[in-house]
Amino acid sequence: MSYIKVKNKKGTADNTPPTGYTSWLDFWENKKSKKATTCEVLSCNGNADVGGHVIKSGEGGKEYILPICYSDNNKPDNEEYQAWENDLVPVT
Ligand SMILES: [Zn+2]
């Protein structure tokens, strides 16, 4: 398992979750078959408030969901942070 640099993807606030999911956090929990409890940003101990839309640095526009706290979800979209690659669930 390794960690990677990610960034928030901009313009996703109105992005509704796929049919059958109540939220993006619900989507993540179903895909991972576990509850999201703490913010998955490395070195953050906040709550997993939302399923944040992130992209991997240098990968282009491919979008992933990562459980993060409100504070990290409001980071500017050019600010990189680290997360475990294993915790990213691709949006398909
Ligand atoms: Zn956080």
PDB file of the backbone (N, CA, C, O) and the ligand in Angstrom, with CONECT records:
HET     ZN  A 101       1
ATOM      1  N   MET A   1       0.852  -1.193   0.000  1.00  0.00           N
ATOM      2  CA  MET A   1       0.000   0.000   0.000  1.00  0.00           C
ATOM      3  C   MET A   1       0.887   1.243   0.000  1.00  0.00           C
ATOM      4  O   MET A   1       1.888   1.298   0.715  1.00  0.00           O
ATOM      5  N   SER A   2       0.524   2.219  -0.789  1.00  0.00           N
ATOM      6  CA  SER A   2       1.337   3.429  -0.833  1.00  0.00           C
ATOM      7  C   SER A   2       0.437   4.649  -0.913  1.00  0.00           C
ATOM      8  O   SER A   2      -0.737   4.559  -1.269  1.00  0.00           O
ATOM      9  N   TYR A   3       1.017   5.792  -0.574  1.00  0.00           N
ATOM     10  CA  TYR A   3       0.216   7.001  -0.680  1.00  0.00           C
ATOM     11  C   TYR A   3       0.649   7.832  -1.872  1.00  0.00           C
ATOM     12  O   TYR A   3       1.782   7.743  -2.347  1.00  0.00           O
ATOM     13  N   ILE A   4      -0.289   8.644  -2.341  1.00  0.00           N
ATOM     14  CA  ILE A   4      -0.064   9.418  -3.553  1.00  0.00           C
ATOM     15  C   ILE A   4      -0.571  10.835  -3.345  1.00  0.00           C
ATOM     16  O   ILE A   4      -1.276  11.122  -2.378  1.00  0.00           O
ATOM     17  N   LYS A   5      -0.207  11.708  -4.256  1.00  0.00           N
ATOM     18  CA  LYS A   5      -0.678  13.090  -4.193  1.00  0.00           C
ATOM     19  C   LYS A   5      -1.993  13.218  -4.967  1.00  0.00           C
ATOM     20  O   LYS A   5      -2.121  12.740  -6.094  1.00  0.00           O
ATOM     21  N   VAL A   6      -2.951  13.870  -4.337  1.00  0.00           N
ATOM     22  CA  VAL A   6      -4.230  14.111  -5.002  1.00  0.00           C
ATOM     23  C   VAL A   6      -4.604  15.586  -4.838  1.00  0.00           C
ATOM     24  O   VAL A   6      -4.014  16.314  -4.040  1.00  0.00           O
ATOM     25  N   LYS A   7      -5.593  15.995  -5.613  1.00  0.00           N
ATOM     26  CA  LYS A   7      -6.122  17.358  -5.531  1.00  0.00           C
ATOM     27  C   LYS A   7      -7.640  17.283  -5.651  1.00  0.00           C
ATOM     28  O   LYS A   7      -8.179  16.367  -6.272  1.00  0.00           O
ATOM     29  N   ASN A   8      -8.320  18.253  -5.052  1.00  0.00           N
ATOM     30  CA  ASN A   8      -9.764  18.312  -5.233  1.00  0.00           C
ATOM     31  C   ASN A   8     -10.066  18.636  -6.691  1.00  0.00           C
ATOM     32  O   ASN A   8      -9.375  19.431  -7.327  1.00  0.00           O
ATOM     33  N   LYS A   9     -11.116  18.000  -7.200  1.00  0.00           N
ATOM     34  CA  LYS A   9     -11.550  18.302  -8.565  1.00  0.00           C
ATOM     35  C   LYS A   9     -12.565  19.433  -8.489  1.00  0.00           C
ATOM     36  O   LYS A   9     -13.510  19.377  -7.702  1.00  0.00           O
ATOM     37  N   LYS A  10     -12.368  20.440  -9.295  1.00  0.00           N
ATOM     38  CA  LYS A  10     -13.277  21.587  -9.209  1.00  0.00           C
ATOM     39  C   LYS A  10     -14.574  21.348  -9.976  1.00  0.00           C
ATOM     40  O   LYS A  10     -14.653  20.512 -10.876  1.00  0.00           O
ATOM     41  N   GLY A  11     -15.582  22.115  -9.582  1.00  0.00           N
ATOM     42  CA  GLY A  11     -16.850  22.088 -10.308  1.00  0.00           C
ATOM     43  C   GLY A  11     -17.679  20.842 -10.101  1.00  0.00           C
ATOM     44  O   GLY A  11     -18.414  20.431 -10.999  1.00  0.00           O
ATOM     45  N   THR A  12     -17.574  20.228  -8.928  1.00  0.00           N
ATOM     46  CA  THR A  12     -18.311  18.983  -8.698  1.00  0.00           C
ATOM     47  C   THR A  12     -19.426  19.131  -7.669  1.00  0.00           C
ATOM     48  O   THR A  12     -20.079  18.147  -7.320  1.00  0.00           O
ATOM     49  N   ALA A  13     -19.649  20.345  -7.181  1.00  0.00           N
ATOM     50  CA  ALA A  13     -20.626  20.557  -6.102  1.00  0.00           C
ATOM     51  C   ALA A  13     -22.041  20.102  -6.481  1.00  0.00           C
ATOM     52  O   ALA A  13     -22.788  19.620  -5.630  1.00  0.00           O
ATOM     53  N   ASP A  14     -22.402  20.256  -7.749  1.00  0.00           N
ATOM     54  CA  ASP A  14     -23.751  19.887  -8.181  1.00  0.00           C
ATOM     55  C   ASP A  14     -23.833  18.467  -8.715  1.00  0.00           C
ATOM     56  O   ASP A  14     -24.876  18.037  -9.209  1.00  0.00           O
ATOM     57  N   ASN A  15     -22.741  17.755  -8.614  1.00  0.00           N
ATOM     58  CA  ASN A  15     -22.638  16.412  -9.157  1.00  0.00           C
ATOM     59  C   ASN A  15     -23.440  15.429  -8.300  1.00  0.00           C
ATOM     60  O   ASN A  15     -23.042  15.135  -7.173  1.00  0.00           O
ATOM     61  N   THR A  16     -24.564  14.914  -8.816  1.00  0.00           N
ATOM     62  CA  THR A  16     -25.384  14.008  -8.021  1.00  0.00           C
ATOM     63  C   THR A  16     -24.838  12.586  -8.086  1.00  0.00           C
ATOM     64  O   THR A  16     -24.294  12.172  -9.109  1.00  0.00           O
ATOM     65  N   PRO A  17     -24.986  11.837  -6.987  1.00  0.00           N
ATOM     66  CA  PRO A  17     -24.473  10.462  -6.979  1.00  0.00           C
ATOM     67  C   PRO A  17     -25.273   9.565  -7.918  1.00  0.00           C
ATOM     68  O   PRO A  17     -26.403   9.894  -8.278  1.00  0.00           O
ATOM     69  N   PRO A  18     -24.690   8.427  -8.320  1.00  0.00           N
ATOM     70  CA  PRO A  18     -25.391   7.507  -9.210  1.00  0.00           C
ATOM     71  C   PRO A  18     -26.683   6.993  -8.579  1.00  0.00           C
ATOM     72  O   PRO A  18     -26.829   6.977  -7.357  1.00  0.00           O
ATOM     73  N   THR A  19     -27.610   6.579  -9.425  1.00  0.00           N
ATOM     74  CA  THR A  19     -28.875   6.029  -8.961  1.00  0.00           C
ATOM     75  C   THR A  19     -28.639   4.896  -7.966  1.00  0.00           C
ATOM     76  O   THR A  19     -27.806   4.020  -8.197  1.00  0.00           O
ATOM     77  N   GLY A  20     -29.377   4.922  -6.863  1.00  0.00           N
ATOM     78  CA  GLY A  20     -29.256   3.867  -5.876  1.00  0.00           C
ATOM     79  C   GLY A  20     -28.376   4.242  -4.696  1.00  0.00           C
ATOM     80  O   GLY A  20     -28.284   3.500  -3.718  1.00  0.00           O
ATOM     81  N   TYR A  21     -27.726   5.405  -4.793  1.00  0.00           N
ATOM     82  CA  TYR A  21     -26.871   5.859  -3.694  1.00  0.00           C
ATOM     83  C   TYR A  21     -27.399   7.189  -3.159  1.00  0.00           C
ATOM     84  O   TYR A  21     -27.787   8.070  -3.927  1.00  0.00           O
ATOM     85  N   THR A  22     -27.407   7.322  -1.824  1.00  0.00           N
ATOM     86  CA  THR A  22     -27.958   8.534  -1.225  1.00  0.00           C
ATOM     87  C   THR A  22     -26.954   9.685  -1.245  1.00  0.00           C
ATOM     88  O   THR A  22     -27.341  10.850  -1.155  1.00  0.00           O
ATOM     89  N   SER A  23     -25.690   9.367  -1.361  1.00  0.00           N
ATOM     90  CA  SER A  23     -24.646  10.397  -1.384  1.00  0.00           C
ATOM     91  C   SER A  23     -23.382   9.770  -1.961  1.00  0.00           C
ATOM     92  O   SER A  23     -23.313   8.557  -2.156  1.00  0.00           O
ATOM     93  N   TRP A  24     -22.384  10.609  -2.232  1.00  0.00           N
ATOM     94  CA  TRP A  24     -21.104  10.079  -2.710  1.00  0.00           C
ATOM     95  C   TRP A  24     -20.384   9.304  -1.619  1.00  0.00           C
ATOM     96  O   TRP A  24     -19.609   8.388  -1.895  1.00  0.00           O
ATOM     97  N   LEU A  25     -20.655   9.691  -0.356  1.00  0.00           N
ATOM     98  CA  LEU A  25     -20.061   8.935   0.750  1.00  0.00           C
ATOM     99  C   LEU A  25     -20.695   7.541   0.812  1.00  0.00           C
ATOM    100  O   LEU A  25     -20.007   6.552   1.065  1.00  0.00           O
ATOM    101  N   ASP A  26     -22.001   7.472   0.582  1.00  0.00           N
ATOM    102  CA  ASP A  26     -22.719   6.204   0.531  1.00  0.00           C
ATOM    103  C   ASP A  26     -22.170   5.336  -0.620  1.00  0.00           C
ATOM    104  O   ASP A  26     -21.989   4.128  -0.467  1.00  0.00           O
ATOM    105  N   PHE A  27     -21.913   5.973  -1.763  1.00  0.00           N
ATOM    106  CA  PHE A  27     -21.312   5.299  -2.925  1.00  0.00           C
ATOM    107  C   PHE A  27     -19.981   4.666  -2.530  1.00  0.00           C
ATOM    108  O   PHE A  27     -19.736   3.491  -2.806  1.00  0.00           O
ATOM    109  N   TRP A  28     -19.121   5.456  -1.880  1.00  0.00           N
ATOM    110  CA  TRP A  28     -17.795   4.964  -1.453  1.00  0.00           C
ATOM    111  C   TRP A  28     -17.935   3.795  -0.489  1.00  0.00           C
ATOM    112  O   TRP A  28     -17.256   2.779  -0.640  1.00  0.00           O
ATOM    113  N   GLU A  29     -18.815   3.934   0.505  1.00  0.00           N
ATOM    114  CA  GLU A  29     -18.993   2.889   1.528  1.00  0.00           C
ATOM    115  C   GLU A  29     -19.481   1.589   0.899  1.00  0.00           C
ATOM    116  O   GLU A  29     -19.064   0.505   1.306  1.00  0.00           O
ATOM    117  N   ASN A  30     -20.360   1.695  -0.089  1.00  0.00           N
ATOM    118  CA  ASN A  30     -20.851   0.496  -0.765  1.00  0.00           C
ATOM    119  C   ASN A  30     -19.753  -0.179  -1.580  1.00  0.00           C
ATOM    120  O   ASN A  30     -19.634  -1.404  -1.571  1.00  0.00           O
ATOM    121  N   LYS A  31     -18.953   0.616  -2.283  1.00  0.00           N
ATOM    122  CA  LYS A  31     -17.877   0.053  -3.104  1.00  0.00           C
ATOM    123  C   LYS A  31     -16.798  -0.602  -2.246  1.00  0.00           C
ATOM    124  O   LYS A  31     -16.219  -1.620  -2.624  1.00  0.00           O
ATOM    125  N   LYS A  32     -16.536   0.004  -1.077  1.00  0.00           N
ATOM    126  CA  LYS A  32     -15.481  -0.511  -0.207  1.00  0.00           C
ATOM    127  C   LYS A  32     -16.010  -1.531   0.815  1.00  0.00           C
ATOM    128  O   LYS A  32     -15.228  -2.199   1.492  1.00  0.00           O
ATOM    129  N   SER A  33     -17.317  -1.642   0.917  1.00  0.00           N
ATOM    130  CA  SER A  33     -17.950  -2.521   1.908  1.00  0.00           C
ATOM    131  C   SER A  33     -17.460  -2.233   3.324  1.00  0.00           C
ATOM    132  O   SER A  33     -17.210  -3.144   4.112  1.00  0.00           O
ATOM    133  N   LYS A  34     -17.329  -0.939   3.624  1.00  0.00           N
ATOM    134  CA  LYS A  34     -17.006  -0.543   4.996  1.00  0.00           C
ATOM    135  C   LYS A  34     -17.485   0.877   5.239  1.00  0.00           C
ATOM    136  O   LYS A  34     -17.775   1.624   4.306  1.00  0.00           O
ATOM    137  N   LYS A  35     -17.560   1.230   6.513  1.00  0.00           N
ATOM    138  CA  LYS A  35     -17.984   2.569   6.889  1.00  0.00           C
ATOM    139  C   LYS A  35     -16.813   3.542   6.793  1.00  0.00           C
ATOM    140  O   LYS A  35     -15.683   3.215   7.155  1.00  0.00           O
ATOM    141  N   ALA A  36     -17.103   4.734   6.301  1.00  0.00           N
ATOM    142  CA  ALA A  36     -16.094   5.787   6.312  1.00  0.00           C
ATOM    143  C   ALA A  36     -16.200   6.495   7.663  1.00  0.00           C
ATOM    144  O   ALA A  36     -17.256   7.028   8.002  1.00  0.00           O
ATOM    145  N   THR A  37     -15.129   6.501   8.421  1.00  0.00           N
ATOM    146  CA  THR A  37     -15.190   7.108   9.752  1.00  0.00           C
ATOM    147  C   THR A  37     -14.309   8.349   9.882  1.00  0.00           C
ATOM    148  O   THR A  37     -14.767   9.397  10.336  1.00  0.00           O
ATOM    149  N   THR A  38     -13.051   8.227   9.483  1.00  0.00           N
ATOM    150  CA  THR A  38     -12.169   9.392   9.600  1.00  0.00           C
ATOM    151  C   THR A  38     -11.764   9.907   8.225  1.00  0.00           C
ATOM    152  O   THR A  38     -11.751   9.170   7.240  1.00  0.00           O
ATOM    153  N   CYS A  39     -11.439  11.180   8.190  1.00  0.00           N
ATOM    154  CA  CYS A  39     -10.953  11.829   6.972  1.00  0.00           C
ATOM    155  C   CYS A  39      -9.743  11.061   6.452  1.00  0.00           C
ATOM    156  O   CYS A  39      -8.828  10.750   7.215  1.00  0.00           O
ATOM    157  N   GLU A  40      -9.736  10.755   5.151  1.00  0.00           N
ATOM    158  CA  GLU A  40      -8.671   9.929   4.574  1.00  0.00           C
ATOM    159  C   GLU A  40      -7.472  10.735   4.094  1.00  0.00           C
ATOM    160  O   GLU A  40      -6.546  10.179   3.503  1.00  0.00           O
ATOM    161  N   VAL A  41      -7.482  12.037   4.343  1.00  0.00           N
ATOM    162  CA  VAL A  41      -6.301  12.830   4.020  1.00  0.00           C
ATOM    163  C   VAL A  41      -5.219  12.491   5.043  1.00  0.00           C
ATOM    164  O   VAL A  41      -5.452  12.539   6.251  1.00  0.00           O
ATOM    165  N   LEU A  42      -4.039  12.149   4.542  1.00  0.00           N
ATOM    166  CA  LEU A  42      -2.936  11.783   5.425  1.00  0.00           C
ATOM    167  C   LEU A  42      -2.676  12.929   6.400  1.00  0.00           C
ATOM    168  O   LEU A  42      -2.633  14.093   6.001  1.00  0.00           O
ATOM    169  N   SER A  43      -2.506  12.600   7.664  1.00  0.00           N
ATOM    170  CA  SER A  43      -2.210  13.572   8.725  1.00  0.00           C
ATOM    171  C   SER A  43      -3.435  14.363   9.183  1.00  0.00           C
ATOM    172  O   SER A  43      -3.293  15.257  10.016  1.00  0.00           O
ATOM    173  N   CYS A  44      -4.621  14.071   8.677  1.00  0.00           N
ATOM    174  CA  CYS A  44      -5.832  14.735   9.163  1.00  0.00           C
ATOM    175  C   CYS A  44      -6.608  13.768  10.042  1.00  0.00           C
ATOM    176  O   CYS A  44      -6.755  12.592   9.706  1.00  0.00           O
ATOM    177  N   ASN A  45      -7.104  14.263  11.166  1.00  0.00           N
ATOM    178  CA  ASN A  45      -7.890  13.424  12.073  1.00  0.00           C
ATOM    179  C   ASN A  45      -9.357  13.833  12.101  1.00  0.00           C
ATOM    180  O   ASN A  45     -10.087  13.485  13.029  1.00  0.00           O
ATOM    181  N   GLY A  46      -9.785  14.575  11.080  1.00  0.00           N
ATOM    182  CA  GLY A  46     -11.170  15.021  11.020  1.00  0.00           C
ATOM    183  C   GLY A  46     -12.127  13.880  10.705  1.00  0.00           C
ATOM    184  O   GLY A  46     -11.713  12.735  10.523  1.00  0.00           O
ATOM    185  N   ASN A  47     -13.400  14.208  10.644  1.00  0.00           N
ATOM    186  CA  ASN A  47     -14.416  13.215  10.312  1.00  0.00           C
ATOM    187  C   ASN A  47     -14.515  13.026   8.798  1.00  0.00           C
ATOM    188  O   ASN A  47     -14.126  13.897   8.020  1.00  0.00           O
ATOM    189  N   ALA A  48     -15.040  11.875   8.404  1.00  0.00           N
ATOM    190  CA  ALA A  48     -15.349  11.646   6.996  1.00  0.00           C
ATOM    191  C   ALA A  48     -16.715  12.269   6.740  1.00  0.00           C
ATOM    192  O   ALA A  48     -17.733  11.578   6.784  1.00  0.00           O
ATOM    193  N   ASP A  49     -16.740  13.564   6.474  1.00  0.00           N
ATOM    194  CA  ASP A  49     -18.004  14.289   6.329  1.00  0.00           C
ATOM    195  C   ASP A  49     -18.649  14.084   4.969  1.00  0.00           C
ATOM    196  O   ASP A  49     -19.871  13.973   4.865  1.00  0.00           O
ATOM    197  N   VAL A  50     -17.835  14.035   3.937  1.00  0.00           N
ATOM    198  CA  VAL A  50     -18.366  13.926   2.576  1.00  0.00           C
ATOM    199  C   VAL A  50     -17.515  12.987   1.728  1.00  0.00           C
ATOM    200  O   VAL A  50     -16.366  12.696   2.061  1.00  0.00           O
ATOM    201  N   GLY A  51     -18.093  12.525   0.640  1.00  0.00           N
ATOM    202  CA  GLY A  51     -17.308  11.817  -0.364  1.00  0.00           C
ATOM    203  C   GLY A  51     -16.768  12.866  -1.319  1.00  0.00           C
ATOM    204  O   GLY A  51     -17.481  13.334  -2.207  1.00  0.00           O
ATOM    205  N   GLY A  52     -15.521  13.232  -1.138  1.00  0.00           N
ATOM    206  CA  GLY A  52     -14.929  14.291  -1.954  1.00  0.00           C
ATOM    207  C   GLY A  52     -14.527  13.793  -3.325  1.00  0.00           C
ATOM    208  O   GLY A  52     -14.116  12.643  -3.481  1.00  0.00           O
ATOM    209  N   HIS A  53     -14.645  14.666  -4.326  1.00  0.00           N
ATOM    210  CA  HIS A  53     -14.216  14.338  -5.687  1.00  0.00           C
ATOM    211  C   HIS A  53     -12.766  14.775  -5.843  1.00  0.00           C
ATOM    212  O   HIS A  53     -12.455  15.959  -5.710  1.00  0.00           O
ATOM    213  N   VAL A  54     -11.887  13.834  -6.123  1.00  0.00           N
ATOM    214  CA  VAL A  54     -10.471  14.165  -6.250  1.00  0.00           C
ATOM    215  C   VAL A  54      -9.899  13.591  -7.538  1.00  0.00           C
ATOM    216  O   VAL A  54     -10.477  12.690  -8.146  1.00  0.00           O
ATOM    217  N   ILE A  55      -8.765  14.125  -7.939  1.00  0.00           N
ATOM    218  CA  ILE A  55      -8.008  13.578  -9.061  1.00  0.00           C
ATOM    219  C   ILE A  55      -6.582  13.309  -8.571  1.00  0.00           C
ATOM    220  O   ILE A  55      -6.106  13.956  -7.638  1.00  0.00           O
ATOM    221  N   LYS A  56      -5.908  12.350  -9.209  1.00  0.00           N
ATOM    222  CA  LYS A  56      -4.517  12.096  -8.871  1.00  0.00           C
ATOM    223  C   LYS A  56      -3.662  13.141  -9.574  1.00  0.00           C
ATOM    224  O   LYS A  56      -3.884  13.448 -10.746  1.00  0.00           O
ATOM    225  N   SER A  57      -2.696  13.679  -8.865  1.00  0.00           N
ATOM    226  CA  SER A  57      -1.792  14.649  -9.478  1.00  0.00           C
ATOM    227  C   SER A  57      -1.070  14.012 -10.642  1.00  0.00           C
ATOM    228  O   SER A  57      -0.485  12.938 -10.508  1.00  0.00           O
ATOM    229  N   GLY A  58      -1.111  14.672 -11.787  1.00  0.00           N
ATOM    230  CA  GLY A  58      -0.382  14.197 -12.947  1.00  0.00           C
ATOM    231  C   GLY A  58      -1.100  13.151 -13.764  1.00  0.00           C
ATOM    232  O   GLY A  58      -0.565  12.682 -14.768  1.00  0.00           O
ATOM    233  N   GLU A  59      -2.308  12.771 -13.358  1.00  0.00           N
ATOM    234  CA  GLU A  59      -2.996  11.722 -14.093  1.00  0.00           C
ATOM    235  C   GLU A  59      -4.011  12.263 -15.092  1.00  0.00           C
ATOM    236  O   GLU A  59      -4.493  11.522 -15.949  1.00  0.00           O
ATOM    237  N   GLY A  60      -4.335  13.533 -14.991  1.00  0.00           N
ATOM    238  CA  GLY A  60      -5.371  14.058 -15.859  1.00  0.00           C
ATOM    239  C   GLY A  60      -6.684  14.179 -15.127  1.00  0.00           C
ATOM    240  O   GLY A  60      -6.706  14.440 -13.924  1.00  0.00           O
ATOM    241  N   GLY A  61      -7.790  13.989 -15.847  1.00  0.00           N
ATOM    242  CA  GLY A  61      -9.086  14.310 -15.262  1.00  0.00           C
ATOM    243  C   GLY A  61      -9.836  13.173 -14.608  1.00  0.00           C
ATOM    244  O   GLY A  61     -10.953  13.373 -14.131  1.00  0.00           O
ATOM    245  N   LYS A  62      -9.256  11.983 -14.570  1.00  0.00           N
ATOM    246  CA  LYS A  62      -9.996  10.851 -14.003  1.00  0.00           C
ATOM    247  C   LYS A  62     -10.373  11.130 -12.550  1.00  0.00           C
ATOM    248  O   LYS A  62      -9.551  11.565 -11.743  1.00  0.00           O
ATOM    249  N   GLU A  63     -11.639  10.866 -12.246  1.00  0.00           N
ATOM    250  CA  GLU A  63     -12.210  11.300 -10.972  1.00  0.00           C
ATOM    251  C   GLU A  63     -12.358  10.132 -10.002  1.00  0.00           C
ATOM    252  O   GLU A  63     -12.747   9.029 -10.385  1.00  0.00           O
ATOM    253  N   TYR A  64     -12.039  10.403  -8.736  1.00  0.00           N
ATOM    254  CA  TYR A  64     -12.156   9.402  -7.683  1.00  0.00           C
ATOM    255  C   TYR A  64     -12.909   9.995  -6.500  1.00  0.00           C
ATOM    256  O   TYR A  64     -12.951  11.212  -6.319  1.00  0.00           O
ATOM    257  N   ILE A  65     -13.501   9.118  -5.701  1.00  0.00           N
ATOM    258  CA  ILE A  65     -14.156   9.549  -4.468  1.00  0.00           C
ATOM    259  C   ILE A  65     -13.264   9.175  -3.282  1.00  0.00           C
ATOM    260  O   ILE A  65     -12.719   8.074  -3.212  1.00  0.00           O
ATOM    261  N   LEU A  66     -13.134  10.119  -2.360  1.00  0.00           N
ATOM    262  CA  LEU A  66     -12.323   9.932  -1.161  1.00  0.00           C
ATOM    263  C   LEU A  66     -13.076  10.552   0.016  1.00  0.00           C
ATOM    264  O   LEU A  66     -13.453  11.722  -0.047  1.00  0.00           O
ATOM    265  N   PRO A  67     -13.305   9.779   1.099  1.00  0.00           N
ATOM    266  CA  PRO A  67     -13.995  10.352   2.267  1.00  0.00           C
ATOM    267  C   PRO A  67     -13.098  11.394   2.953  1.00  0.00           C
ATOM    268  O   PRO A  67     -11.997  11.078   3.403  1.00  0.00           O
ATOM    269  N   ILE A  68     -13.577  12.614   3.022  1.00  0.00           N
ATOM    270  CA  ILE A  68     -12.783  13.687   3.631  1.00  0.00           C
ATOM    271  C   ILE A  68     -13.660  14.601   4.485  1.00  0.00           C
ATOM    272  O   ILE A  68     -14.887  14.568   4.390  1.00  0.00           O
ATOM    273  N   CYS A  69     -13.017  15.410   5.314  1.00  0.00           N
ATOM    274  CA  CYS A  69     -13.745  16.345   6.180  1.00  0.00           C
ATOM    275  C   CYS A  69     -14.133  17.590   5.375  1.00  0.00           C
ATOM    276  O   CYS A  69     -13.608  17.823   4.286  1.00  0.00           O
ATOM    277  N   TYR A  70     -15.058  18.385   5.924  1.00  0.00           N
ATOM    278  CA  TYR A  70     -15.508  19.606   5.238  1.00  0.00           C
ATOM    279  C   TYR A  70     -14.338  20.534   4.929  1.00  0.00           C
ATOM    280  O   TYR A  70     -14.264  21.137   3.858  1.00  0.00           O
ATOM    281  N   SER A  71     -13.433  20.630   5.885  1.00  0.00           N
ATOM    282  CA  SER A  71     -12.293  21.523   5.720  1.00  0.00           C
ATOM    283  C   SER A  71     -11.431  21.126   4.517  1.00  0.00           C
ATOM    284  O   SER A  71     -11.049  21.977   3.714  1.00  0.00           O
ATOM    285  N   ASP A  72     -11.135  19.849   4.402  1.00  0.00           N
ATOM    286  CA  ASP A  72     -10.321  19.407   3.263  1.00  0.00           C
ATOM    287  C   ASP A  72     -11.103  19.482   1.955  1.00  0.00           C
ATOM    288  O   ASP A  72     -10.527  19.707   0.890  1.00  0.00           O
ATOM    289  N   ASN A  73     -12.399  19.296   2.043  1.00  0.00           N
ATOM    290  CA  ASN A  73     -13.227  19.386   0.835  1.00  0.00           C
ATOM    291  C   ASN A  73     -13.241  20.822   0.285  1.00  0.00           C
ATOM    292  O   ASN A  73     -13.532  21.047  -0.890  1.00  0.00           O
ATOM    293  N   ASN A  74     -12.923  21.774   1.152  1.00  0.00           N
ATOM    294  CA  ASN A  74     -12.905  23.175   0.732  1.00  0.00           C
ATOM    295  C   ASN A  74     -11.518  23.679   0.361  1.00  0.00           C
ATOM    296  O   ASN A  74     -11.333  24.869   0.104  1.00  0.00           O
ATOM    297  N   LYS A  75     -10.541  22.772   0.334  1.00  0.00           N
ATOM    298  CA  LYS A  75      -9.210  23.186  -0.115  1.00  0.00           C
ATOM    299  C   LYS A  75      -9.308  23.680  -1.546  1.00  0.00           C
ATOM    300  O   LYS A  75     -10.122  23.183  -2.324  1.00  0.00           O
ATOM    301  N   PRO A  76      -8.475  24.665  -1.901  1.00  0.00           N
ATOM    302  CA  PRO A  76      -8.448  25.099  -3.309  1.00  0.00           C
ATOM    303  C   PRO A  76      -8.018  23.937  -4.211  1.00  0.00           C
ATOM    304  O   PRO A  76      -7.260  23.062  -3.793  1.00  0.00           O
ATOM    305  N   ASP A  77      -8.516  23.943  -5.459  1.00  0.00           N
ATOM    306  CA  ASP A  77      -8.289  22.784  -6.327  1.00  0.00           C
ATOM    307  C   ASP A  77      -6.859  22.702  -6.852  1.00  0.00           C
ATOM    308  O   ASP A  77      -6.526  21.772  -7.585  1.00  0.00           O
ATOM    309  N   ASN A  78      -6.010  23.661  -6.488  1.00  0.00           N
ATOM    310  CA  ASN A  78      -4.600  23.553  -6.911  1.00  0.00           C
ATOM    311  C   ASN A  78      -3.700  23.123  -5.751  1.00  0.00           C
ATOM    312  O   ASN A  78      -2.477  23.084  -5.886  1.00  0.00           O
ATOM    313  N   GLU A  79      -4.316  22.802  -4.612  1.00  0.00           N
ATOM    314  CA  GLU A  79      -3.512  22.399  -3.451  1.00  0.00           C
ATOM    315  C   GLU A  79      -3.420  20.876  -3.379  1.00  0.00           C
ATOM    316  O   GLU A  79      -4.431  20.184  -3.264  1.00  0.00           O
ATOM    317  N   GLU A  80      -2.197  20.374  -3.448  1.00  0.00           N
ATOM    318  CA  GLU A  80      -2.001  18.928  -3.387  1.00  0.00           C
ATOM    319  C   GLU A  80      -1.986  18.449  -1.944  1.00  0.00           C
ATOM    320  O   GLU A  80      -1.514  19.153  -1.051  1.00  0.00           O
ATOM    321  N   TYR A  81      -2.502  17.256  -1.724  1.00  0.00           N
ATOM    322  CA  TYR A  81      -2.362  16.622  -0.420  1.00  0.00           C
ATOM    323  C   TYR A  81      -2.188  15.129  -0.636  1.00  0.00           C
ATOM    324  O   TYR A  81      -2.336  14.629  -1.751  1.00  0.00           O
ATOM    325  N   GLN A  82      -1.873  14.424   0.442  1.00  0.00           N
ATOM    326  CA  GLN A  82      -1.553  13.014   0.291  1.00  0.00           C
ATOM    327  C   GLN A  82      -2.651  12.129   0.867  1.00  0.00           C
ATOM    328  O   GLN A  82      -3.270  12.454   1.881  1.00  0.00           O
ATOM    329  N   ALA A  83      -2.874  11.014   0.204  1.00  0.00           N
ATOM    330  CA  ALA A  83      -3.878  10.051   0.658  1.00  0.00           C
ATOM    331  C   ALA A  83      -3.411   8.656   0.243  1.00  0.00           C
ATOM    332  O   ALA A  83      -2.577   8.510  -0.651  1.00  0.00           O
ATOM    333  N   TRP A  84      -3.953   7.646   0.896  1.00  0.00           N
ATOM    334  CA  TRP A  84      -3.621   6.277   0.509  1.00  0.00           C
ATOM    335  C   TRP A  84      -4.322   5.958  -0.798  1.00  0.00           C
ATOM    336  O   TRP A  84      -5.529   6.156  -0.939  1.00  0.00           O
ATOM    337  N   GLU A  85      -3.552   5.464  -1.747  1.00  0.00           N
ATOM    338  CA  GLU A  85      -4.092   5.148  -3.071  1.00  0.00           C
ATOM    339  C   GLU A  85      -5.252   4.151  -2.967  1.00  0.00           C
ATOM    340  O   GLU A  85      -6.223   4.209  -3.722  1.00  0.00           O
ATOM    341  N   ASN A  86      -5.113   3.248  -2.013  1.00  0.00           N
ATOM    342  CA  ASN A  86      -6.109   2.204  -1.789  1.00  0.00           C
ATOM    343  C   ASN A  86      -7.501   2.748  -1.419  1.00  0.00           C
ATOM    344  O   ASN A  86      -8.509   2.066  -1.602  1.00  0.00           O
ATOM    345  N   ASP A  87      -7.539   3.967  -0.904  1.00  0.00           N
ATOM    346  CA  ASP A  87      -8.802   4.553  -0.444  1.00  0.00           C
ATOM    347  C   ASP A  87      -9.561   5.285  -1.548  1.00  0.00           C
ATOM    348  O   ASP A  87     -10.677   5.756  -1.328  1.00  0.00           O
ATOM    349  N   LEU A  88      -8.962   5.381  -2.728  1.00  0.00           N
ATOM    350  CA  LEU A  88      -9.628   6.068  -3.831  1.00  0.00           C
ATOM    351  C   LEU A  88     -10.574   5.109  -4.561  1.00  0.00           C
ATOM    352  O   LEU A  88     -10.167   4.028  -4.986  1.00  0.00           O
ATOM    353  N   VAL A  89     -11.818   5.510  -4.698  1.00  0.00           N
ATOM    354  CA  VAL A  89     -12.773   4.707  -5.461  1.00  0.00           C
ATOM    355  C   VAL A  89     -13.088   5.454  -6.756  1.00  0.00           C
ATOM    356  O   VAL A  89     -13.594   6.575  -6.708  1.00  0.00           O
ATOM    357  N   PRO A  90     -12.793   4.847  -7.924  1.00  0.00           N
ATOM    358  CA  PRO A  90     -13.038   5.527  -9.180  1.00  0.00           C
ATOM    359  C   PRO A  90     -14.520   5.784  -9.429  1.00  0.00           C
ATOM    360  O   PRO A  90     -15.363   4.943  -9.117  1.00  0.00           O
ATOM    361  N   VAL A  91     -14.830   6.946  -9.989  1.00  0.00           N
ATOM    362  CA  VAL A  91     -16.192   7.256 -10.433  1.00  0.00           C
ATOM    363  C   VAL A  91     -16.324   6.736 -11.845  1.00  0.00           C
ATOM    364  O   VAL A  91     -15.606   7.182 -12.740  1.00  0.00           O
ATOM    365  N   THR A  92     -17.213   5.816 -12.054  1.00  0.00           N
ATOM    366  CA  THR A  92     -17.315   5.224 -13.392  1.00  0.00           C
ATOM    367  C   THR A  92     -18.605   5.620 -14.079  1.00  0.00           C
ATOM    368  O   THR A  92     -18.852   5.209 -15.213  1.00  0.00           O
TER     369      THR A  92
HETATM  370 ZN    ZN A 101      -9.522  16.228   6.737  1.00  0.00          ZN2+
END
